[in-house]
Amino acid sequence: MGKFQRSKVTTRSGGSGALTYTVSDLLTQANQAVDRFEFELAHQFVMRALQMEPQNLNALEAAGSIEVELELFSEAKQHFLECVKLQPNTGYTKFMYLGQMSEQLEAISYFQQGVKLMMEERSKMPIDLTKGSDYLVLSSKISSALCSMTDIYLTDCCFEPDAESQCESYLAQAMQIEPITPETYQTLASVRLSQQRMDEAKAALAQGLALWLGSDPTEDDGLTPDYETRLALVKLLLETAMYDEAFTVLNGLIEENDQVPDTLYLFGWANYIAAEEIDESVQNAEEERREQLENAREALNACVKLWHATESTDEPLLQHTQELLETIVQVIGPEVELEEPEGGKIEYEDDEDEEMS
């Protein structure tokens, strides 16, 4: 864990020169540092607080949440487990964190406990359907946790004998608690795909898209799914051959942040698939196919550069990207290398006269 540096911590002294800061003072300083995104400094404050009071629940939970931001997941898990020992029957947040940091049935058990506590808390609230109300915010957290549990049974626990029934049960609860949410429809589509019910999967994806597509992702309107969720959505759209919708979502992601290897990989893959889908009997089919492959080649080359620049560890993504590039180069040849701009940042240039998709 991070070493506490006295020189960086705001302290107070009395007339005798003795330090008189309290755990409350340190946690206040930590919260202020988090607000400034100074997570390493915040970690120093909470670790000093824990030196003073090792079983302080607020300090333990603060330490865990800050360590998640610092990707110190082992330390974070230990701090949240300490919270569970000290307070096993109240406070759902620690269980949500533990669910996210655990695997398989262990993760399910933590999510279940967290959902149970959130449901109990929600039952004591007055029903308030005003946008942004505490009631709706908690409902959204419950629904999201149920979707996470469904995803676990779709992946890590897919061979459990009750996997399908658990997916249906969690989804039904999520829909009942918060029926109008893109995440729930997206999870429903994943389940239907696993059941080879393609039409129902497409319908669920269309319903989810209708809730937010066209809204401004830069505004905190609660409609647009986060970046990672939209990346997962693109994969589902490609799997269900909803190519137009996939390109719409991808173009939005690239406009928002074009320095993400996964996004460029998916953009390249989508263009490669689109090229393969072009009907040879259509006029200018060969020209359209070449254009799609050129778009794919450009995006995939940029993906490889970013993969190395960001020190990504996603080896399967790199391998598939290179395989796609080898196939494309055999058809249309290699891309002309441009000089990398100053600063090393890879620029993704738009052609005003032609859309990438």
Backbone torsions as a table, in degrees:
resi	resn	phi	psi	omega
1	MET	NA	162.1	-176.6
2	GLY	-63.9	142.1	-179.5
3	LYS	-82.9	132.7	-179.7
4	PHE	-72.6	127.4	179.4
5	GLN	-110.4	109.5	-174.0
6	ARG	-58.0	-36.9	-174.5
7	SER	-64.3	-21.7	-176.8
8	LYS	-93.5	-8.3	-173.6
9	VAL	-99.4	130.0	176.5
10	THR	-69.6	125.6	-179.6
11	THR	-129.2	169.6	176.2
12	ARG	-127.5	153.8	177.8
13	SER	-134.9	144.8	177.4
14	GLY	-87.5	-170.9	-176.1
15	GLY	-63.6	-27.6	-178.8
16	SER	-83.9	-5.6	-178.9
17	GLY	89.9	-3.7	-179.1
18	ALA	-73.6	142.6	177.7
19	LEU	-70.2	134.1	-176.0
20	THR	-125.3	16.6	178.7
21	TYR	-68.2	152.3	-177.3
22	THR	-114.3	171.2	175.0
23	VAL	-60.0	-39.4	178.2
24	SER	-61.0	-41.4	177.2
25	ASP	-59.6	-46.3	-176.7
26	LEU	-64.6	-40.4	179.7
27	LEU	-68.8	-34.7	175.1
28	THR	-63.2	-44.7	177.0
29	GLN	-61.8	-39.8	179.2
30	ALA	-63.0	-45.3	179.2
31	ASN	-60.6	-40.4	178.7
32	GLN	-65.7	-38.3	177.9
33	ALA	-66.6	-39.3	176.5
34	VAL	-61.8	-41.5	178.7
35	ASP	-60.0	-28.2	177.9
36	ARG	-93.5	6.3	-178.4
37	PHE	62.6	26.2	176.6
38	GLU	-96.0	74.7	-170.3
39	PHE	-71.4	-33.2	179.0
40	GLU	-66.1	-42.0	177.2
41	LEU	-65.4	-42.8	177.9
42	ALA	-58.3	-38.6	179.8
43	HIS	-64.0	-38.2	178.4
44	GLN	-62.5	-41.6	179.2
45	PHE	-62.7	-47.3	-175.7
46	VAL	-71.1	-32.4	178.1
47	MET	-67.2	-35.6	175.7
48	ARG	-66.7	-38.8	177.4
49	ALA	-61.3	-39.5	179.8
50	LEU	-72.0	-27.3	173.3
51	GLN	-63.4	-35.4	-178.8
52	MET	-79.6	-40.8	-179.3
53	GLU	-137.5	87.2	-173.9
54	PRO	-60.1	-22.3	-177.2
55	GLN	-111.1	24.2	177.1
56	ASN	-76.0	115.2	-174.1
57	LEU	-60.6	-43.0	-179.7
58	ASN	-62.4	-40.3	179.6
59	ALA	-68.7	-40.7	179.0
60	LEU	-62.7	-45.2	-178.8
61	GLU	-69.0	-37.8	176.9
62	ALA	-63.5	-42.2	178.8
63	ALA	-60.2	-45.3	-179.6
64	GLY	-61.9	-45.6	-177.2
65	SER	-67.3	-36.6	177.5
66	ILE	-69.2	-38.9	179.2
67	GLU	-66.3	-30.3	173.1
68	VAL	-61.8	-44.0	178.8
69	GLU	-62.7	-34.5	179.8
70	LEU	-86.5	3.0	-178.8
71	GLU	60.8	30.8	173.2
72	LEU	-95.6	69.1	-167.7
73	PHE	-69.4	-35.6	179.5
74	SER	-63.9	-45.7	178.8
75	GLU	-64.6	-40.6	-179.8
76	ALA	-62.3	-43.1	-178.6
77	LYS	-62.7	-40.8	179.5
78	GLN	-63.5	-39.5	179.5
79	HIS	-68.0	-39.5	178.3
80	PHE	-68.9	-34.9	176.2
81	LEU	-65.0	-35.4	174.8
82	GLU	-62.8	-39.5	177.3
83	CYS	-61.2	-40.7	180.0
84	VAL	-63.9	-41.3	178.9
85	LYS	-61.7	-40.5	-175.8
86	LEU	-79.9	-30.4	-176.0
87	GLN	-144.3	76.5	-172.7
88	PRO	-78.2	-18.1	-170.8
89	ASN	-114.5	5.7	175.9
90	THR	-142.4	157.5	178.0
91	GLY	83.3	95.2	-174.7
92	TYR	-80.0	-20.9	-171.2
93	THR	-58.6	-43.6	-177.4
94	LYS	-62.3	-33.9	179.2
95	PHE	-71.4	-33.3	176.9
96	MET	-65.6	-43.7	177.1
97	TYR	-62.2	-45.4	-179.0
98	LEU	-63.4	-36.9	176.3
99	GLY	-61.8	-39.9	-179.6
100	GLN	-70.4	-27.9	-176.6
101	MET	-97.2	1.5	-178.3
102	SER	-111.8	178.7	-176.5
103	GLU	-131.4	155.9	171.3
104	GLN	51.8	-136.5	-172.9
105	LEU	-68.3	-25.1	175.5
106	GLU	-64.1	-44.5	177.7
107	ALA	-61.8	-42.2	178.8
108	ILE	-58.2	-42.9	-176.9
109	SER	-63.8	-39.5	178.7
110	TYR	-67.9	-44.0	178.3
111	PHE	-61.3	-40.8	179.8
112	GLN	-59.7	-44.3	179.6
113	GLN	-64.8	-41.7	178.6
114	GLY	-62.8	-43.5	178.8
115	VAL	-63.4	-41.5	179.0
116	LYS	-58.2	-46.2	-179.2
117	LEU	-67.4	-38.5	178.4
118	MET	-66.9	-38.4	178.2
119	MET	-64.1	-40.6	178.3
120	GLU	-63.6	-42.7	179.3
121	GLU	-65.6	-41.2	-179.4
122	ARG	-65.2	-35.3	-178.7
123	SER	-65.5	-20.5	179.9
124	LYS	-91.6	-5.1	-178.3
125	MET	-90.4	147.8	169.5
126	PRO	-68.9	140.7	179.8
127	ILE	-67.4	114.8	-178.4
128	ASP	-130.6	106.5	-176.9
129	LEU	-93.7	15.1	175.5
130	THR	-68.6	136.2	-178.9
131	LYS	-54.7	129.0	178.5
132	GLY	84.4	2.4	-179.8
133	SER	-66.9	156.6	178.3
134	ASP	-59.0	-35.9	-179.6
135	TYR	-62.0	-47.2	-178.8
136	LEU	-71.3	-36.3	178.2
137	VAL	-62.0	-44.8	178.9
138	LEU	-67.8	-37.2	176.9
139	SER	-59.7	-41.3	179.4
140	SER	-64.5	-39.3	178.4
141	LYS	-65.0	-39.9	179.0
142	ILE	-64.8	-46.7	179.9
143	SER	-60.4	-42.9	179.9
144	SER	-63.3	-40.4	178.4
145	ALA	-64.3	-40.2	178.2
146	LEU	-65.2	-37.0	176.1
147	CYS	-66.5	-38.4	177.1
148	SER	-63.1	-40.4	177.9
149	MET	-64.9	-38.9	176.7
150	THR	-61.9	-44.6	-179.7
151	ASP	-61.1	-37.0	179.1
152	ILE	-64.1	-41.8	178.1
153	TYR	-70.7	-22.4	176.3
154	LEU	-77.7	-23.5	-173.7
155	THR	-117.8	-86.5	-173.1
156	ASP	-61.3	-32.6	-176.3
157	CYS	-112.0	26.4	-174.6
158	CYS	-66.3	-19.8	-179.1
159	PHE	-93.1	0.1	174.9
160	GLU	-64.9	139.2	-175.6
161	PRO	-59.8	-26.7	-178.3
162	ASP	-104.4	18.9	-174.6
163	ALA	-58.1	-48.6	-176.6
164	GLU	-65.6	-43.6	-178.8
165	SER	-66.9	-34.9	177.3
166	GLN	-66.8	-41.0	177.0
167	CYS	-58.4	-46.9	-179.4
168	GLU	-63.9	-39.5	-178.8
169	SER	-66.8	-48.1	-179.8
170	TYR	-63.8	-40.1	179.4
171	LEU	-65.0	-41.2	178.9
172	ALA	-61.0	-41.3	178.0
173	GLN	-65.2	-42.7	-179.6
174	ALA	-61.8	-42.1	-179.7
175	MET	-67.0	-34.1	179.8
176	GLN	-71.0	-39.1	-176.8
177	ILE	-76.2	-42.3	179.4
178	GLU	-143.4	85.9	-171.5
179	PRO	-70.2	-23.5	-175.3
180	ILE	-112.5	86.2	178.7
181	THR	-150.3	133.7	-179.8
182	PRO	-58.6	-37.8	-177.1
183	GLU	-61.6	-40.0	-179.3
184	THR	-65.7	-44.5	179.0
185	TYR	-64.1	-36.7	179.2
186	GLN	-66.1	-41.7	177.0
187	THR	-65.9	-40.5	177.0
188	LEU	-59.4	-41.1	178.9
189	ALA	-62.6	-39.6	178.5
190	SER	-62.6	-42.2	179.2
191	VAL	-64.4	-45.4	-179.1
192	ARG	-64.3	-34.8	176.1
193	LEU	-65.1	-41.3	178.7
194	SER	-63.1	-26.3	178.7
195	GLN	-92.1	4.6	-179.4
196	GLN	59.2	36.6	176.2
197	ARG	-106.2	74.3	-169.6
198	MET	-60.4	-45.8	-177.6
199	ASP	-61.6	-40.5	179.3
200	GLU	-69.3	-34.0	176.8
201	ALA	-64.2	-44.2	178.7
202	LYS	-63.0	-41.3	179.8
203	ALA	-62.5	-41.4	179.5
204	ALA	-65.3	-41.4	178.5
205	LEU	-64.0	-42.0	179.0
206	ALA	-62.9	-40.8	178.7
207	GLN	-64.0	-41.5	178.9
208	GLY	-65.6	-43.2	179.2
209	LEU	-62.1	-38.1	-177.4
210	ALA	-62.6	-21.3	-177.7
211	LEU	-76.6	-25.7	-173.1
212	TRP	-136.8	-20.2	-175.0
213	LEU	-61.1	127.1	-176.7
214	GLY	105.1	-14.2	176.5
215	SER	-81.3	161.8	-177.4
216	ASP	-84.5	114.4	-178.0
217	PRO	-67.4	-17.2	-179.6
218	THR	-81.1	-12.9	179.1
219	GLU	-95.5	138.1	-179.9
220	ASP	-83.2	71.6	-177.1
221	ASP	-98.1	-2.3	179.4
222	GLY	75.6	5.0	-177.3
223	LEU	-97.7	-49.8	-174.9
224	THR	-73.4	124.6	176.5
225	PRO	-61.9	158.1	179.9
226	ASP	-68.4	171.9	-172.5
227	TYR	-58.4	-48.0	-177.4
228	GLU	-63.7	-37.8	179.2
229	THR	-65.6	-38.3	177.8
230	ARG	-69.5	-32.9	174.2
231	LEU	-62.3	-44.1	177.5
232	ALA	-64.1	-35.0	177.9
233	LEU	-62.4	-41.4	179.8
234	VAL	-58.2	-42.0	179.3
235	LYS	-60.7	-41.1	178.3
236	LEU	-66.8	-40.1	179.7
237	LEU	-64.4	-38.2	177.6
238	LEU	-69.5	-38.3	-179.4
239	GLU	-66.3	-28.8	-180.0
240	THR	-98.2	10.7	178.4
241	ALA	60.7	30.2	174.9
242	MET	-93.8	69.4	-169.4
243	TYR	-68.4	-41.8	-179.9
244	ASP	-59.5	-45.4	179.5
245	GLU	-65.1	-37.5	179.0
246	ALA	-62.0	-43.6	179.5
247	PHE	-67.2	-35.7	178.0
248	THR	-62.0	-46.4	179.3
249	VAL	-66.8	-42.3	-179.7
250	LEU	-62.3	-43.1	179.7
251	ASN	-61.1	-37.5	176.7
252	GLY	-65.9	-40.5	178.9
253	LEU	-64.7	-42.9	-179.5
254	ILE	-66.2	-39.7	177.5
255	GLU	-63.3	-36.1	-179.4
256	GLU	-74.4	-42.5	180.0
257	ASN	-160.0	107.5	-176.8
258	ASP	-97.9	18.1	-179.7
259	GLN	-114.9	34.3	179.6
260	VAL	-114.7	115.8	-177.6
261	PRO	-54.7	-41.7	-178.3
262	ASP	-61.2	-38.0	-179.8
263	THR	-66.7	-45.2	179.8
264	LEU	-66.8	-36.1	175.7
265	TYR	-60.4	-49.0	-179.5
266	LEU	-65.1	-36.2	177.8
267	PHE	-64.9	-42.7	177.9
268	GLY	-65.1	-42.6	179.8
269	TRP	-64.0	-41.9	180.0
270	ALA	-61.9	-41.9	178.0
271	ASN	-67.1	-36.9	177.2
272	TYR	-62.7	-46.2	178.3
273	ILE	-61.9	-43.5	-179.7
274	ALA	-60.8	-37.6	177.9
275	ALA	-64.6	-39.6	179.8
276	GLU	-68.1	-27.1	-175.7
277	GLU	-85.1	-9.7	-177.4
278	ILE	-66.0	130.1	178.9
279	ASP	-73.4	120.7	-177.4
280	GLU	-62.3	-21.8	-178.2
281	SER	-81.1	-11.0	-179.0
282	VAL	-74.9	143.6	179.0
283	GLN	-60.2	138.6	-179.0
284	ASN	62.6	25.2	-177.8
285	ALA	-60.3	-43.0	-177.9
286	GLU	-65.1	-40.0	179.1
287	GLU	-65.2	-43.0	179.2
288	GLU	-65.0	-39.8	-179.2
289	ARG	-64.2	-42.8	179.0
290	ARG	-63.1	-40.0	179.8
291	GLU	-61.9	-43.0	178.9
292	GLN	-64.3	-41.0	-179.9
293	LEU	-68.1	-34.9	176.3
294	GLU	-65.1	-41.2	176.1
295	ASN	-61.4	-43.1	179.6
296	ALA	-63.2	-45.3	-178.7
297	ARG	-60.9	-44.8	-179.8
298	GLU	-60.9	-47.1	-178.0
299	ALA	-67.1	-41.0	-177.4
300	LEU	-69.9	-37.2	174.8
301	ASN	-62.6	-42.8	177.4
302	ALA	-63.7	-36.0	178.6
303	CYS	-62.1	-45.7	-179.8
304	VAL	-59.9	-44.6	-179.8
305	LYS	-62.4	-44.2	179.6
306	LEU	-67.7	-35.0	178.9
307	TRP	-57.4	-44.6	179.2
308	HIS	-74.5	-40.0	-177.3
309	ALA	-64.3	-35.0	-179.2
310	THR	-92.1	1.1	-179.9
311	GLU	55.5	44.2	178.7
312	SER	-64.0	152.9	177.9
313	THR	-113.4	9.2	-178.1
314	ASP	-82.2	82.5	-177.1
315	GLU	-63.7	-41.7	178.4
316	PRO	-59.0	-37.7	178.2
317	LEU	-63.0	-46.3	179.8
318	LEU	-62.4	-42.8	-178.6
319	GLN	-62.2	-45.7	-179.9
320	HIS	-67.2	-37.7	177.4
321	THR	-59.5	-45.8	-179.4
322	GLN	-66.5	-37.5	177.7
323	GLU	-63.9	-43.1	177.7
324	LEU	-62.7	-42.9	-180.0
325	LEU	-62.7	-41.4	179.0
326	GLU	-60.1	-42.8	179.1
327	THR	-64.8	-44.0	-178.2
328	ILE	-65.9	-43.4	-179.0
329	VAL	-61.9	-35.1	177.5
330	GLN	-63.6	-26.4	-177.5
331	VAL	-91.4	-47.5	-173.6
332	ILE	-120.3	1.7	178.6
333	GLY	86.8	171.7	-177.4
334	PRO	-77.1	161.3	177.3
335	GLU	-80.5	143.2	176.3
336	VAL	-70.4	124.0	-176.9
337	GLU	-73.5	130.9	175.4
338	LEU	-101.0	151.5	179.6
339	GLU	-66.7	132.4	-178.9
340	GLU	-69.0	133.6	-178.5
341	PRO	-66.1	162.2	178.3
342	GLU	-58.6	145.2	179.6
343	GLY	92.1	-13.9	176.5
344	GLY	80.5	-0.5	-179.3
345	LYS	-76.3	133.1	-179.6
346	ILE	-83.2	116.4	179.6
347	GLU	-91.2	138.4	179.5
348	TYR	-108.7	95.1	-171.7
349	GLU	-78.8	138.3	176.1
350	ASP	-96.2	138.2	173.8
351	ASP	-93.4	118.0	-175.7
352	GLU	-63.2	-23.8	-175.0
353	ASP	-96.3	-2.9	179.9
354	GLU	-151.4	136.7	178.9
355	GLU	-79.6	145.6	178.0
356	MET	-68.2	-20.5	-178.8
357	SER	-113.9	NA	NA
